[in-house]
Every structure is written in C-alpha cells, then in structure tokens.
Amino acid sequence: MRVCIEFSPSGPVAVPAQYNHAVQGAIYRCLSPDFRSELHDLGFGTSGRRFKLFTFSRLIGEFRRQGPLMIFRGPVRLWVSSPVSRFITELVNGLISAGRISLLGQELPVSSVEVRERPELGAEAVVRTLSPITVYSTLLTPDGRKKTYYYSPFEEEFAELLEANLKRKAGALLGDGATGGVDVSPVGRPREVYCTFKGTVIRGWVGRFVMRGDPRLIEIGYEAGLGAKNSAGFGMVEVVDGD
C-alpha cells in the first residue's frame, strides 16, 4: 500500500535540496513511540541484513531555487509506501491525529491523506522513479580501506544486486526467500543524480525501468522500494504505461 499526503502551507516552505533526512524524521514522528523504536532499531528480518521496508518520494509541488534552498509555494505532496500494513495504519493515524507535520521548524498542515492499494502486477511492469534508485557495494582497497562503489544501470551488477536485494526483502517480509528471479533494466537513458544524506554523498538514477520476472518480487519492489537506502527516500517507483 501507499499513502498520498497533501499539505497546504499558508506561506512558502523553504527546504535545502538535500532534505531527505528531515522528511524521514517527520515520517518517524507520525508513528507510535513503541513501533517507531522497533522499526528504527530493529527493522524486519530474521538474520543478516534487516530492512525498514518503507520508502518515500521526493516532495512534489511548484518550487523555485534560491541559492541552496528550494522554495515551495502552494500545495505540496509526498508519497510514502510500504508492504507492512501496521506501518501504513500508524502513519495514517498519526497524520490524522496531528493534522500537520513539522519540517525543519516549519508547520505543514495536512489537507488530505489518501491510501491506495497496490495495483495488480504481473510478470512485467514498467515503472518511473519517484525518488532515485541507488545500488552499491562496499569494497576493500589494496591498503585495506573500505570504499563504496555505486553501480550504473548499464553495469551487470546493477540488475544482479537489485535482484538479490529484492530476494532478501522477500525473506524479511514473508519469512522465506523467493524462488523466482527478477530483472530490472533501464528504459531509455536514466539520469544520474547525486544526493546527500546525513553527510554522505549518494549516487542514484532517475528515469524509467522495466521489471520482468517473479510477480512477488515485482510487488515487493513496488511497495518497499528498489535498491538500497529505501527508508532514506530512495528507490520509490510508480507504474506507468510502457509506451
């Protein structure tokens, strides 16, 4: 499921271009204290890497650049998605109860909250990014230092790591690994973007992609996000026509 939240601020809203951490914090504050701590500290999964299993879009609305800031005027929308029903329920209840969120010291009144069920997805889906997809490995340099390498959609490892990531998410969500596979390929030329999250520069890609394979993995990618760092606002997609 996913939630479309619309805010109607009374005046302009100024945010830095790298606002993901602030939005993530606003989402967490909508959750009950117990669930917030459980999600933040533990996440989902039985062994190995654990996942938060939610993702969110970039802020959507009319804005202009003013130095390092983005100045939004008028309605602002945010999409949040998760395959975990409790997360969606707590988020919606928190938004309705508070009636607003605080974003970098600015109060944004909530004008509408709309919950949308996942569409029927088969063995193929063309999607468009609502936030950048990032795929990376942590490598060791010859002198023993750790180095993060970000893959492009035109490298084989991009699709391989996306598939492995989706299988691990399936295990965390369903308690078993998916037996099928999935391939995620770019449609056209995705655009490279750089984002900063908590001081770390992250390389990602925006554009259209086609997912082919196990419908269960495609559904998890749609709801939990594609690639890494989903709970930091990466990897959210929406289904579009393939034309």
Secondary structure, DSSP 4 states (H G I P E B T S, - for coil): -EEEEEE--SS-EEEES--HHHHHHHHHHTS-HHHHHHHHHT-B-SSSS-B---EE---BS-EEEETTEEEE-S-EEEEEE-S-HHHHHHHHHHHHHHSEEEETTEEEEEEEEEEEPPPP--SEEEEEESS-B--EEEEE-TTS-EEEEEPPTTSHHHHHHHHHHHHHHHHHHHSS--SS-EEEEEEEEEEEEEEEETTEEEEEEEEEEEEEE-HHHHHHHHHH-SSS-GGGT---EEE----
